[in-house]
Amino acid sequence: MTKKRLGLITAVSLAVASILMFAAVGCGESNGEPAEPGEPTLSGTLNLSGSTTVLPLAQEAADMFMDENPDVTVNVQGGGSSVGISNVAEGVVDIGNASRGLKEEEEDLGLVDHEIALDVITVIVHPDAPVDDLTAEQVKGIFTGAITNWSEIGGPDQDINVVVRDEASGTREIFDEKALEKESPVAGALETNSNGIMRQTVSSTPFSIGYISLGYLDSSVKAVKFDGVEASAETAVDGTYPLSRYLHMFTAGEATGLAEAFIDFVLSDTFQDEVVAEEYIPMTEI
């Protein structure tokens, strides 16, 4: 073989190798696992927005994902489910977080749904409120204004202070559908724009009632049974507790690149069983 021909073969081989290496770097690690020494690593910026219910979970995933991929920046913002869906459809963010499914008018936006957990919504009251259990009829009556005083359900002669989520909230969307049977909340109800503010408002407002994602429940408020059933992962999975919904991450079309790697990481057994399971029902159990 001549030196000229040998040199040509070597050059072609090097070119092919360079192309394959470039392709590997461009695709990144699709499972979100840290790269082994010498392997191509992920890099770039990923933006998420949407549901305040999904926000803490997404932020925890972002912090862990960035620890494993130092060249990646993940920005997570709230705003509500409708905002996240709108933002990802418009290309403002890479992933739209939502605590509800798509509405009929959103189904033609070309979004792909990635379910990441099962959440439970629990009715909460101020710790001093004289109630531990409410029927479905009573919950509906309170939040729609048919019941306005605690004395109507066996409590003291005190007005009921109703607290609801804002209209962009996926939590409100599900609560209005399942607990209020799609009726509107009572006029004059105090609106809050996140689970955290809802909890704070109910905990600091005597004789108040509201609802939050189970993951936000703490000792500052009191959870109320719904038709005699306590809100829990077990009762949601077995179907005895009706106020539950999936949490979602939406992408515009099939997830690719960093978005795919991040969602794969969120759905990994490690993240689901060690992080998601602390406050929600992991997909590994469904």
KEKE-3310 file (N, C-alpha, C; in steps of 0.2 Angstrom, whole numbers, plus 5000, padded with zeros to 4 digits):
npx = (5004:5003:5011:5004:4990:4988:4989:4977:4967:4969:4966:4952:4947:4950:4941:4928:4928:4928:4916:4907:4910:4906:4893:4889:4892:4883:4870:4871:4869:4856:4849:4851:4860:4876:4891:4903:4921:4930:4919:4907:4899:4885:4879:4874:4858:4843:4826:4812:4794:4779:4767:4765:4764:4771:4783:4793:4797:4802:4813:4821:4825:4831:4842:4849:4852:4860:4871:4876:4879:4889:4890:4878:4864:4849:4835:4821:4804:4789:4772:4760:4750:4743:4751:4763:4760:4756:4768:4778:4772:4773:4787:4794:4799:4808:4802:4786:4778:4764:4750:4739:4729:4729:4718:4703:4705:4718:4723:4727:4740:4751:4759:4768:4765:4772:4770:4774:4772:4760:4748:4740:4726:4722:4709:4710:4710:4710:4720:4712:4699:4683:4682:4684:4681:4673:4658:4656:4646:4645:4658:4657:4646:4651:4662:4655:4647:4634:4634:4638:4641:4649:4641:4631:4636:4638:4647:4653:4645:4651:4657:4662:4678:4682:4695:4703:4712:4720:4714:4723:4728:4732:4729:4717:4709:4707:4701:4690:4683:4682:4678:4669:4661:4662:4656:4656:4668:4663:4658:4669:4678:4694:4708:4723:4740:4748:4753:4760:4757:4743:4743:4749:4740:4728:4732:4734:4722:4708:4695:4695:4695:4703:4712:4726:4740:4745:4758:4762:4757:4758:4761:4755:4743:4727:4722:4708:4696:4689:4673:4674:4686:4704:4716:4729:4743:4740:4726:4723:4729:4721:4709:4699:4700:4695:4701:4713:4727:4737:4754:4762:4775:4777:4782:4786:4782:4791:4802:4818:4837:4843:4831:4825:4835:4834:4820:4820:4829:4821:4811:4818:4822:4829:4827:4813:4810:4817:4816:4803:4794:4794:4784:4774:4766:4776:4779:4784:4777:4765)
npy = (4994:5011:5026:5037:5032:5026:5037:5044:5035:5035:5048:5049:5040:5047:5058:5052:5047:5059:5064:5055:5057:5070:5069:5061:5070:5080:5073:5069:5062:5052:5046:5054:5050:5053:5055:5043:5044:5051:5050:5058:5073:5081:5098:5115:5125:5123:5126:5128:5130:5134:5124:5127:5116:5106:5113:5112:5099:5098:5108:5101:5090:5097:5103:5091:5086:5095:5094:5082:5085:5096:5106:5110:5120:5122:5131:5134:5139:5146:5150:5143:5130:5133:5143:5136:5127:5135:5142:5132:5128:5139:5140:5147:5141:5125:5114:5112:5113:5105:5102:5096:5089:5091:5104:5104:5114:5115:5103:5103:5108:5102:5096:5084:5073:5069:5060:5061:5059:5054:5064:5070:5079:5088:5093:5107:5115:5129:5126:5127:5125:5118:5104:5088:5080:5080:5078:5074:5082:5092:5098:5103:5112:5121:5127:5132:5141:5138:5134:5143:5146:5140:5134:5128:5115:5109:5116:5131:5147:5155:5163:5155:5156:5155:5149:5149:5143:5152:5156:5151:5140:5122:5114:5120:5118:5104:5102:5110:5102:5089:5090:5101:5098:5105:5117:5135:5143:5151:5168:5181:5173:5171:5172:5163:5161:5150:5134:5135:5148:5147:5137:5145:5156:5149:5144:5155:5162:5162:5150:5147:5138:5128:5121:5110:5103:5087:5085:5097:5098:5101:5104:5116:5117:5109:5093:5087:5074:5067:5063:5053:5047:5047:5057:5050:5042:5028:5027:5035:5027:5015:5019:5024:5037:5051:5063:5066:5067:5066:5072:5082:5084:5093:5093:5101:5092:5077:5074:5079:5080:5090:5091:5078:5070:5076:5073:5059:5057:5062:5052:5041:5026:5029:5043:5043:5034:5038:5052:5057:5049:5053:5063:5061:5049:5038:5035:5022:5014:5013)
npz = (5000:4996:5003:5001:4999:5011:5020:5016:5020:5033:5036:5033:5042:5054:5052:5052:5065:5072:5068:5074:5087:5089:5087:5098:5108:5106:5108:5121:5138:5138:5149:5160:5169:5178:5167:5163:5167:5154:5145:5134:5141:5147:5143:5143:5144:5153:5153:5164:5168:5177:5186:5204:5212:5207:5207:5219:5218:5205:5206:5216:5208:5198:5205:5209:5197:5191:5199:5196:5183:5179:5169:5165:5166:5175:5175:5185:5186:5194:5192:5189:5182:5170:5165:5163:5153:5143:5141:5137:5125:5117:5116:5125:5136:5140:5146:5152:5167:5175:5185:5181:5168:5150:5144:5134:5124:5123:5118:5104:5104:5101:5111:5122:5134:5150:5163:5180:5193:5206:5214:5229:5234:5248:5259:5270:5286:5298:5313:5324:5320:5321:5316:5309:5300:5284:5274:5256:5251:5261:5259:5246:5248:5257:5249:5238:5243:5248:5261:5275:5288:5302:5311:5305:5302:5314:5322:5330:5331:5319:5305:5290:5283:5267:5257:5242:5227:5214:5197:5187:5193:5193:5203:5208:5197:5197:5210:5209:5199:5204:5218:5218:5208:5196:5198:5202:5214:5229:5228:5233:5240:5246:5236:5233:5226:5227:5234:5245:5250:5252:5262:5272:5273:5278:5290:5297:5298:5307:5308:5295:5279:5266:5253:5249:5240:5246:5248:5254:5266:5284:5302:5304:5299:5299:5292:5284:5284:5270:5267:5277:5274:5275:5267:5258:5252:5250:5251:5239:5229:5230:5227:5236:5240:5233:5228:5219:5208:5193:5191:5180:5166:5152:5135:5120:5107:5105:5119:5118:5118:5131:5138:5137:5144:5156:5160:5159:5170:5181:5180:5184:5194:5205:5208:5209:5219:5230:5231:5225:5232:5245:5246:5237:5226:5219:5202:5200:5208:5202)
capx = (5000:5007:5010:4998:4984:4988:4987:4970:4963:4970:4962:4945:4945:4949:4935:4923:4928:4927:4909:4904:4911:4902:4886:4888:4891:4876:4865:4871:4867:4849:4846:4852:4866:4883:4895:4909:4927:4931:4913:4905:4895:4879:4880:4868:4853:4836:4821:4805:4790:4772:4764:4768:4764:4777:4789:4798:4800:4806:4819:4825:4827:4836:4848:4853:4854:4866:4876:4879:4881:4891:4890:4871:4860:4842:4831:4814:4800:4782:4767:4754:4749:4741:4757:4768:4758:4757:4775:4781:4769:4776:4794:4797:4803:4809:4797:4780:4776:4757:4747:4732:4730:4727:4711:4701:4708:4726:4725:4730:4746:4757:4763:4769:4764:4776:4767:4780:4770:4752:4747:4733:4724:4718:4705:4713:4707:4714:4720:4706:4692:4679:4680:4689:4678:4667:4655:4657:4641:4647:4663:4654:4642:4656:4666:4651:4643:4628:4635:4642:4643:4651:4635:4627:4639:4639:4652:4651:4642:4656:4657:4667:4682:4684:4701:4704:4718:4719:4711:4728:4731:4730:4726:4710:4706:4705:4697:4683:4680:4680:4674:4663:4657:4663:4653:4661:4668:4659:4660:4672:4683:4701:4712:4730:4743:4753:4751:4763:4753:4737:4744:4750:4734:4723:4735:4734:4716:4704:4689:4696:4696:4706:4715:4733:4743:4747:4765:4763:4754:4762:4757:4752:4736:4724:4719:4701:4694:4684:4668:4677:4693:4710:4720:4735:4745:4737:4719:4723:4730:4716:4703:4694:4700:4694:4704:4720:4728:4744:4758:4765:4779:4775:4787:4783:4784:4794:4807:4825:4842:4843:4824:4824:4839:4831:4814:4823:4832:4815:4808:4823:4820:4833:4824:4806:4810:4821:4813:4796:4791:4794:4778:4770:4766:4780:4777:4787:4772:4759)
capy = (5000:5017:5030:5042:5029:5025:5043:5045:5031:5038:5055:5047:5037:5052:5062:5048:5047:5066:5065:5051:5060:5076:5067:5059:5076:5083:5070:5069:5056:5052:5044:5058:5048:5056:5052:5040:5048:5050:5050:5065:5076:5086:5105:5119:5127:5120:5131:5125:5134:5131:5122:5127:5110:5103:5117:5109:5093:5100:5111:5096:5087:5102:5103:5085:5085:5100:5091:5076:5087:5103:5110:5111:5125:5121:5136:5132:5145:5144:5153:5140:5125:5136:5147:5132:5124:5141:5144:5127:5128:5145:5140:5151:5136:5118:5110:5115:5109:5106:5098:5094:5087:5097:5106:5103:5119:5114:5097:5103:5112:5097:5094:5077:5072:5065:5059:5060:5057:5055:5069:5070:5085:5087:5099:5109:5120:5132:5121:5128:5124:5112:5099:5083:5075:5083:5074:5077:5087:5098:5102:5107:5117:5127:5131:5136:5146:5135:5133:5149:5147:5133:5131:5123:5108:5107:5120:5137:5152:5159:5163:5151:5160:5151:5151:5145:5144:5157:5152:5147:5134:5116:5111:5122:5115:5097:5103:5112:5097:5083:5092:5105:5096:5110:5123:5140:5144:5156:5174:5183:5168:5173:5168:5162:5159:5144:5130:5138:5154:5144:5134:5151:5159:5145:5143:5162:5164:5158:5148:5146:5132:5128:5114:5110:5096:5083:5086:5103:5097:5101:5104:5123:5117:5102:5090:5085:5068:5068:5057:5048:5044:5051:5058:5047:5038:5022:5028:5037:5022:5010:5022:5026:5044:5053:5070:5064:5069:5065:5078:5082:5088:5093:5096:5103:5086:5072:5076:5078:5083:5090:5090:5071:5068:5078:5069:5052:5057:5062:5046:5036:5023:5032:5049:5042:5030:5042:5059:5058:5045:5057:5067:5059:5042:5038:5031:5015:5010:5013)
capz = (5000:4995:5008:4999:5000:5018:5023:5014:5024:5040:5037:5033:5048:5059:5051:5054:5072:5074:5067:5079:5094:5089:5087:5104:5113:5104:5110:5128:5141:5138:5155:5166:5174:5176:5163:5166:5165:5147:5141:5133:5146:5145:5144:5141:5149:5152:5157:5166:5172:5178:5192:5210:5216:5204:5208:5223:5215:5199:5209:5219:5202:5195:5209:5209:5190:5190:5203:5192:5176:5181:5164:5164:5171:5175:5179:5187:5189:5195:5188:5188:5177:5163:5162:5161:5147:5138:5140:5133:5118:5114:5115:5130:5141:5137:5149:5156:5173:5176:5190:5178:5161:5145:5143:5127:5119:5123:5115:5098:5104:5099:5117:5124:5141:5154:5170:5184:5200:5208:5219:5232:5237:5255:5262:5276:5290:5303:5318:5329:5317:5325:5311:5307:5294:5281:5268:5250:5251:5265:5256:5240:5250:5259:5244:5233:5247:5251:5269:5276:5295:5305:5315:5300:5302:5321:5325:5333:5326:5316:5298:5287:5278:5262:5254:5236:5223:5208:5191:5184:5196:5191:5209:5208:5192:5199:5215:5206:5195:5208:5224:5217:5202:5191:5200:5204:5221:5232:5227:5239:5243:5246:5231:5234:5220:5228:5239:5251:5252:5254:5269:5277:5274:5282:5296:5301:5298:5311:5305:5288:5276:5260:5251:5246:5239:5252:5250:5258:5273:5290:5308:5305:5297:5300:5287:5286:5280:5265:5267:5281:5271:5276:5261:5259:5246:5250:5249:5232:5224:5230:5224:5241:5241:5226:5226:5217:5201:5191:5190:5173:5163:5145:5130:5113:5103:5109:5122:5115:5121:5139:5141:5137:5149:5163:5162:5161:5177:5185:5180:5186:5200:5211:5210:5211:5225:5235:5232:5224:5237:5251:5247:5232:5225:5213:5196:5201:5212:5199)
cpx = (5004:5006:5005:4991:4983:4986:4980:4966:4963:4966:4955:4943:4945:4943:4929:4922:4926:4919:4905:4904:4907:4895:4884:4887:4885:4870:4865:4869:4859:4845:4847:4857:4872:4887:4901:4915:4929:4925:4911:4900:4890:4881:4874:4864:4846:4831:4814:4801:4783:4770:4768:4768:4770:4784:4794:4801:4804:4813:4823:4828:4833:4843:4853:4856:4860:4872:4880:4881:4883:4891:4883:4868:4853:4839:4823:4810:4793:4777:4760:4754:4748:4747:4762:4766:4758:4764:4779:4778:4772:4783:4798:4802:4803:4804:4792:4778:4768:4755:4740:4734:4728:4720:4710:4705:4715:4728:4728:4737:4752:4762:4762:4769:4768:4773:4773:4778:4762:4752:4740:4732:4720:4715:4709:4709:4712:4714:4715:4699:4689:4677:4686:4687:4673:4665:4657:4652:4642:4653:4661:4650:4646:4659:4662:4646:4636:4628:4640:4644:4644:4646:4631:4630:4641:4644:4649:4648:4647:4656:4663:4671:4685:4690:4702:4710:4716:4717:4717:4731:4728:4726:4718:4706:4703:4700:4690:4679:4678:4676:4668:4659:4656:4659:4658:4662:4664:4662:4663:4677:4690:4705:4719:4733:4748:4750:4754:4759:4746:4738:4745:4744:4729:4726:4735:4727:4711:4697:4689:4696:4699:4708:4722:4735:4746:4754:4767:4760:4759:4758:4754:4745:4733:4720:4712:4699:4689:4679:4671:4683:4698:4713:4727:4737:4741:4730:4718:4724:4724:4709:4698:4694:4700:4698:4711:4720:4735:4747:4762:4771:4778:4781:4783:4786:4788:4800:4814:4830:4842:4836:4823:4828:4836:4825:4816:4825:4826:4811:4812:4821:4823:4829:4817:4806:4813:4818:4806:4792:4790:4787:4773:4770:4770:4777:4779:4782:4765:4759)
cpy = (5006:5021:5035:5039:5028:5032:5045:5041:5033:5044:5054:5044:5042:5056:5058:5048:5053:5067:5061:5054:5066:5075:5065:5065:5079:5080:5069:5062:5056:5050:5048:5056:5051:5052:5049:5044:5046:5050:5057:5067:5080:5093:5109:5122:5125:5124:5127:5130:5131:5130:5123:5121:5106:5106:5114:5103:5094:5104:5106:5092:5091:5102:5097:5084:5089:5097:5086:5079:5095:5108:5112:5116:5124:5127:5134:5138:5142:5147:5150:5135:5128:5140:5142:5129:5129:5142:5139:5127:5134:5145:5144:5147:5129:5113:5114:5111:5110:5100:5096:5092:5092:5098:5104:5108:5119:5108:5097:5107:5108:5096:5087:5077:5067:5065:5057:5058:5057:5059:5068:5077:5084:5094:5101:5114:5123:5126:5121:5127:5118:5107:5095:5079:5079:5078:5078:5083:5093:5102:5106:5113:5123:5131:5134:5141:5144:5135:5139:5150:5140:5130:5127:5116:5106:5111:5126:5142:5157:5158:5159:5156:5155:5154:5146:5147:5149:5152:5149:5141:5127:5112:5114:5119:5108:5098:5105:5106:5091:5085:5096:5103:5101:5116:5128:5141:5150:5163:5177:5179:5171:5169:5168:5159:5153:5140:5132:5144:5152:5141:5140:5154:5156:5145:5149:5165:5160:5156:5148:5139:5133:5121:5115:5103:5093:5084:5092:5103:5097:5103:5111:5123:5110:5099:5087:5079:5070:5062:5051:5045:5049:5052:5055:5044:5032:5022:5031:5031:5016:5013:5025:5033:5047:5059:5069:5066:5067:5072:5077:5086:5088:5096:5097:5097:5082:5075:5074:5081:5083:5089:5082:5068:5070:5074:5062:5052:5058:5056:5040:5033:5027:5039:5048:5039:5034:5049:5060:5054:5048:5061:5065:5052:5042:5033:5024:5011:5010:5008)
cpz = (5000:5001:5007:5001:5008:5022:5021:5019:5031:5041:5037:5039:5054:5058:5053:5062:5075:5074:5072:5086:5094:5090:5095:5109:5112:5108:5118:5131:5142:5145:5161:5171:5172:5172:5166:5163:5158:5142:5140:5139:5143:5146:5141:5146:5147:5156:5158:5169:5173:5185:5199:5214:5213:5206:5213:5221:5209:5201:5212:5213:5199:5199:5209:5202:5188:5194:5199:5185:5177:5175:5161:5169:5170:5179:5179:5190:5190:5190:5187:5182:5170:5160:5160:5154:5141:5136:5135:5126:5114:5113:5120:5135:5137:5140:5153:5161:5174:5181:5188:5171:5156:5145:5135:5122:5119:5120:5108:5098:5102:5105:5119:5131:5144:5161:5175:5191:5201:5214:5223:5235:5243:5257:5269:5280:5295:5309:5323:5326:5320:5320:5310:5301:5291:5275:5262:5249:5255:5262:5250:5243:5253:5254:5239:5237:5249:5259:5270:5283:5298:5309:5311:5300:5309:5324:5328:5328:5324:5308:5295:5282:5273:5258:5248:5232:5217:5202:5187:5187:5194:5197:5210:5203:5194:5205:5213:5202:5199:5214:5223:5211:5197:5192:5202:5211:5223:5230:5233:5242:5242:5241:5233:5228:5221:5234:5246:5254:5255:5261:5274:5278:5279:5289:5301:5301:5301:5307:5298:5285:5269:5258:5248:5244:5245:5253:5254:5265:5279:5296:5309:5303:5299:5294:5289:5281:5276:5264:5271:5279:5272:5269:5262:5252:5245:5248:5242:5227:5224:5228:5229:5242:5234:5223:5225:5210:5199:5190:5183:5171:5155:5141:5124:5108:5108:5112:5119:5119:5129:5142:5142:5143:5156:5165:5163:5168:5182:5186:5182:5192:5206:5213:5212:5218:5231:5236:5231:5230:5243:5252:5242:5231:5219:5208:5196:5205:5208:5193)
residu = (MET:THR:LYS:LYS:ARG:LEU:GLY:LEU:ILE:THR:ALA:VAL:SER:LEU:ALA:VAL:ALA:SER:ILE:LEU:MET:PHE:ALA:ALA:VAL:GLY:CYS:GLY:GLU:SER:ASN:GLY:GLU:PRO:ALA:GLU:PRO:GLY:GLU:PRO:THR:LEU:SER:GLY:THR:LEU:ASN:LEU:SER:GLY:SER:THR:THR:VAL:LEU:PRO:LEU:ALA:GLN:GLU:ALA:ALA:ASP:MET:PHE:MET:ASP:GLU:ASN:PRO:ASP:VAL:THR:VAL:ASN:VAL:GLN:GLY:GLY:GLY:SER:SER:VAL:GLY:ILE:SER:ASN:VAL:ALA:GLU:GLY:VAL:VAL:ASP:ILE:GLY:ASN:ALA:SER:ARG:GLY:LEU:LYS:GLU:GLU:GLU:GLU:ASP:LEU:GLY:LEU:VAL:ASP:HIS:GLU:ILE:ALA:LEU:ASP:VAL:ILE:THR:VAL:ILE:VAL:HIS:PRO:ASP:ALA:PRO:VAL:ASP:ASP:LEU:THR:ALA:GLU:GLN:VAL:LYS:GLY:ILE:PHE:THR:GLY:ALA:ILE:THR:ASN:TRP:SER:GLU:ILE:GLY:GLY:PRO:ASP:GLN:ASP:ILE:ASN:VAL:VAL:VAL:ARG:ASP:GLU:ALA:SER:GLY:THR:ARG:GLU:ILE:PHE:ASP:GLU:LYS:ALA:LEU:GLU:LYS:GLU:SER:PRO:VAL:ALA:GLY:ALA:LEU:GLU:THR:ASN:SER:ASN:GLY:ILE:MET:ARG:GLN:THR:VAL:SER:SER:THR:PRO:PHE:SER:ILE:GLY:TYR:ILE:SER:LEU:GLY:TYR:LEU:ASP:SER:SER:VAL:LYS:ALA:VAL:LYS:PHE:ASP:GLY:VAL:GLU:ALA:SER:ALA:GLU:THR:ALA:VAL:ASP:GLY:THR:TYR:PRO:LEU:SER:ARG:TYR:LEU:HIS:MET:PHE:THR:ALA:GLY:GLU:ALA:THR:GLY:LEU:ALA:GLU:ALA:PHE:ILE:ASP:PHE:VAL:LEU:SER:ASP:THR:PHE:GLN:ASP:GLU:VAL:VAL:ALA:GLU:GLU:TYR:ILE:PRO:MET:THR:GLU:ILE)
# end
